[in-house]
Amino acid sequence: MRDPGRLRHRRPQAGIGADRLLRDGEGCGERDRKTGQRAFRPEPAGNHPRARPAPAHLQADGRLRSFRPIRPGSSLGADRQSRPARLGGRRSAPEGGGVAERLTSRRRVVLVTGVDGFAGSHLCELLLQEHHLVHGTTRHARPSPQAELPASVRCHHVDLLQRASVDALVKRLRPDWVFHLAALSSVADSWADPAATLINNVGAQANLLAAVARLVKQPRVLVVGSTDEYGQPSGRARALDEDTPLRPVTPYGVSKVAQDFLAFQYYLSLKLPVVRVRAFNHTGPRQSSHFAIPSFARQLALIELGRQRPALRVGNLDVRRDFTDVRDMVRAYRLAIEKGRPGAVYNLGSGRAVSLRRILASLMGMSRRPVPVRVDRALIRTVDPRTYICDAGRFRRATGWRPQIPLGDTLRDTLEYWRRVEAAS
């Protein structure tokens, strides 16, 4: 079969869905809070060393070697060769005045799977700002308190692997839009139990797509993939576009490729209006501390409180990743479900790479006390691509989307989030 990214697709159908206001479902959570392809020039060798023993980037006393930090309010803090003009000290406004002004204002019934997950909670806030009626599925009877869900979100405790339960929920809600975010997303956990990752991620989506395909008026569906689908890119470091071969190197990456292709088959065979996105790394408040940046931030918060000995455990700091603030990422999801072309796939990312070493140094610069760094080899992956950079040109041309929040602000907000959470625990 030809690569889905290379196939031509039909234009989206107009008028999909109807404006319905449903009152069923239970409220949950806390109170409302205000709240093609381009080349990449790698860093000079002197600034970006080749692979070497992990402790080599540390000084003798365990502290990081000195380099330019990412400051709050600064631009995304990418390496100099790939950094655009500075955005200034404030977050710049989205093109066209913001998502709500650029898109239709009709109220819709929305279903978000994994509503109490990292991205799901932020997506809900955006949808509620637009006055949509938001329903969400949760894995457990009580939504995760870490999600801080607004009370107006209608939560449904549904096992997505139980087809009858999924069928009943979709038939009852008859949503206009479906954002499928629910997934097991830890690479480490996918190695610990590969079968569970594959069964959960592929099986849940199979049940969901089967249910929505049976509706008389089929909703638009957004399926969220991952940069892990690209795995270990061949050749020199460059920005990855949608035509880059998929070469996953982890069970999690394999599961996301399967989700990607399954969604595409529903479009080809049943003309289900599915839009696929491959989201590169995104981070921010509420992300699990199983991931690098929130792990750094949480450890710093615990050390400041005197609840962790003053030593920061880290893995491989030499990898460079394309980071986007989660609040920018969910804005892209919102644009994609309305303006994306059914059957198409879009990469989502900033187009700029930054090393974890530099990110850690920036967070440590925001800390209230100096902290030595200790490399834990158990946190270093056997296969870990050195650099990921996103080419989001296709999506930008289709929607005008660009990330707006500087990485320095994202890091500050993440550290403040963990300070608040740990101080209250």
N, C-alpha and C positions, 0 to 999 in steps of 0.2 A: 504494500500500500504506500502511496506517495505520502511524504511528510505533510501533516495537516497544515502546517504553516505556509506551504507552497500552493495549496489548492485555492481555486477561485470560489467565491461564495456568493450566494444570492443576496439581494438587498433585503433588509429587515422588513417584516410585515408592519403595516401601520395599524395603530389603534388596538394593539394587543392588551387585553385586560379590561376591566370595568371598574368604575369608581364605586366601591362598596365599603360600608362602614360596619365592621363586625364588633360585637360587644362581648363575645365569649372569650374564655381564657382568664387566668388569674394574674393579678398584678404581682410584681416581685421586686426585690432589691431595696436599695436605700432611697432616700428622698432625692428629688431632683436637685442637681447642682448647677449653679451658674457657671456657668462656665464660659539604496538602502543602508547600510552597515558602515561604521566608521572605525578607523584605526585608533589605537591608543598608544601613546608614547610612554613607555615605562620610566620610572625614576632613574636618575643617574645611579651608577653602581655604588657610589659613596654614600647615598642616602638610603638605599634599600638593599641590604646585604642578602647574599644567597643563603639557602638553608644551612643551618649550623646548630650546634647543641643549644637547647633552649635557654640556658642561663646566660648566653653570651651577650644578650641585650641589656643585662643588668650590671650595675657597678658592684664593687666588692662588698659594699654594705647592704646590697639587696635592693637598692633604689634604681628606678629607671634612668637611663642615660638622658641627657637634656636634649630637648628639641621643642619646636614651636607648638604650643598648645592650641586647642580649639576653644575659643572663648564664646560665652553666651552672646547672642546678637550678631555673631560673625557669620560669614557665608559657610557653606557646608563643610569647610575644613578639609577639602580633598587635596590630593597631592598637586603641587604647583602646575604641572603640565596639563592637568585636566580640570583645573578650577576656573569657573567663569568669573565675570565681573562681580565685585562684592555687592551684596544685597543691602548693605548698610546695617544700622543698629536695630532696626525693627523688622518684624515680619512683613514682607510685602504682600499686598492684596492680590488674590487670585485674578487672572485675566477675566474681564467682563463683569467684575464686581462680585464674584463668588459663585459657588456651586448653585445655591438656591436661585439666584437671579439668571443664571445661564440656562437652567433647565426648566422643564414644565413645572407648574405649581399645583397641578391636580393632586388631591390626596389619594394615596394608594394604600392597599392592604399589602404589607410586606412580611415575608417570613425569613428570618435569619437563623440558620442552623448554627449551633455553637454560640449562642447569643451571649453567654457569660464567659467567653474566651477573650483573649487579648484584643484582637481586631474587632470582634463582634461587639464588645462593649462600646468602643469608640464609634463604630458604624451606627449603633443605635442612637447615640447622642446626635449625630448628624441628621439621621432620618427624622428624629423627633423635632429638631429645629425646623424642618420643612413640613411639620404637622402631618406626617404619615402615621398610619396605625400600625404599630410594630409588634409582631409576634415573634417569639424565639423558642428554639428547642434547647433544653439543657440535658446534660448527661446524668446529673444527679437530681434527687428530689428537691434540694435547695440549691439555687444558683450560687456560684462561687462568690463569696463576699469580696474577693479581690477585684471583681468586675465593677463593683459600685454601680449596679444597674439602676436607672431611674425607675420609680414606682409605676410609671405609665406603660412600661414594657410588659406585655402579656406573655408570661413564660409557660411553657408546656414541657413537662418531664416526659420525654419520649426516647426510647431506645431505637435509634435509626437502623439497627440491624434487625428489628422486628417489622417485617413488611406490613403486616396488618395494622400496626399502630401508626406507621407512616402514612399508609393509605387513608386511614380514618382522619388523621389531622389535616392532610392536604385537601381532602374532599370537603371537610367542614369549613376550612378557612377560605378556600378558593382564592389564593393570593394573586396579586397582580405581578409582584416581583418576588423572586426567591434568591437569596444570597446564601450559597452553600460554603460555609466557613468551617464547619465541624470536621475535625481531623485530629489524629495523633501526630504531633509535629516535632517530637524530639528525635533527633538523629541517634543519640545515644540509646534511647529506649527502643528504637527500631532495630538496633543490633542485639539488644538484650532479648527481644521477643519479635523477630521478623514476621512471624505468622499473624500475630495480633495486629501489627501495623497494617499489613496488607488486607486482612479480613475487614478491619474496622474502616479504613479509608476507602477501599473500593466497594465493599458491601454496602456501607451507608449511602454512598452516592448512587449506587445501582438502585436501591429501594426508592430513593428520593426521585430520581429521574423517571422511574417507572410510574410513580404515583402522579407526578405532574403531567406526564404525557397522556394520561387518561382523562384529564379535564377537558371539557368542551372548549373552553377558552383557555388556551395554554398560557401560563405566565412566562415572562422573560426570566431566564435563569443565569446567574453568574456562578461559574465554577472557578475557584481560586487554586491555582497551581503554585509552583515554587521554582526558585533558581536551582534547587537541587535536581531538577529534571535534566539540567545541562551537565551535571556531574563534573567530569574531568575534561574540559575543553582541550582540543588538540591545537598545536601551533603556538604562536606567540601570543602574549597578552593583548587582548583587544576587547572592545565592547561586543557583547553577545546580543544578536538580534534573534527574531523568531525563527529564522531559517537555520540557525546553528544546530547541528545534530544533537539529539538527546542521548546522553551517555551517562546515566545515573550510576553512582558508585556506592550508594547506601540503600538499604531496604526502604527507608522513607522516600528517597528519590524515585525508586521503582514504583512505589505506590502512587506517587503524584503523576508519573507518566501514565500509569494505567487510568487514573481519574481523567486526565487530559484527553486520552484517546477514547474513553468511554463516552464522555460528553460529546466529542466530535461525531461519534457514530450515531448518537441520538439525533443530532442535527441532520446528518446525511440520510438516515433511514426514515425518520419520523418528522423531519422538519421542525423539531423542537427548537424554539429560539434561544439557544444556549450561547453565551459569550464566555470565552475562556481567557483568563489572565494568568501570567506567570510572574508572581510578585517576588522581587528581589528582597534582600534583608530589610526589615522594618523593625523599629524599636521605639520605646517610649514608656510612659507610665503604665503600670498594670501588667507589663510583660513578666512572665515567669522567670524566676532567678535561675532556672536551668540554662538560660541563654547568657551569652558572655556579658553584654553591657549591663543588664539588670543584676547579674551576679556581682560585677564589680561594684555597682552602686549600693547594693544591699550590704555587702561586706564592709564598705566604708561606713555606712550608717550604723552597723552593729559595733564596729570598732570605736566610733565616736561615742556610742552609748556605754562602752566598756563591757559589752556582752560577747565580744570576740577578741581573742588575743591579737595584738597589733602586727599582723602579717597577712597579706593579701594573696590568696591562692589563685593562680592563673594557669592557662594552658598555653597554646601556641599564639604568641602575640605578633608574629611576622605576617600572618595572613591579612590580606586587604580585601575589604568588602564594600559593596555599594549599599549604603544605609540611607533609608528614608524614614522620616517621622511617621509613626502609625496614623496620625491625624491627617497627614497628606495622603497616605496610602488608602484610607477608607474614602477619602474624597475621590480618588481614582476609581474605586469600586463603584461609587455612586454614579459617576460619569459613565462608566463602562456599561452598566446595566441598561441605561437609556440610550446612549449614543453609540455603543459598540455594535459591530455588525454580527448578526447571528452566524455562528460557525467559525468566526474569526478567532485568532488568538493574539494577545497583546502582552508584551513585556512591560513591567512597571518598575521603575527605579529612577535614581537621580542622574545616572550617567557619570558618576564620580566615585572613585575608590579611596578609602582611607584605612590605614592599618589599625589593628586593635591596640598596638603599642601606643600609638598617638592618642587614641581614644582614652585609654587608661590613664595616660599622663594628664590629660585634660580633666578627667574626673578627680584625680588626686590633687590637682591644683585647686579644685573647689572644696576639698576636704578641710576639716577644721584641725587636723593634726597630721603630721608626716607618718607615712606607713611604708614599711619595707615590702617588697614583692617576692614571693616564693613560687617557683614553677612547680606545678604538680603534673608529673608525667602521665598520670592516669587521665588527665583532662586533654591530652594531646591525641588527636585522631591519627590512625595509621594512614588513611587517605584523606587529605584535606587540600583541595585546590588552593593554590597560593593567591589567586586574584580572581574576583568576579566584578565585572563592570557591565551595566545594563545599557543597551541601546533601546530606548523607549520612543524612538522616532515615529513608529507607526501609530502608537497611541496618541502621541502629542499632535500629530497631523489630524487625527480623527476627532480630538476633543479639545485641544489647546491646553491640556493639563501639564503643569510643571510643579515640582515640590516647592513649597513656600517657606517652610519652617527651617531656620538654620540648625545645623547639627549641634552647635554649641548650646542652643536653647533646649534641644531635645535632651542632651546630657544633663543639663541643670534640672529640667523638670523631672527626669527619671530619678536623680539623686534626691530631690526634695520629696518625691513620692515615697521612696523607701525610708527616708527619715521620718516621715509622718506615720507610715505603717508600723515601723518597728518601735517608734516611741509609744504608740497606742497599744502594742501587744504585750 
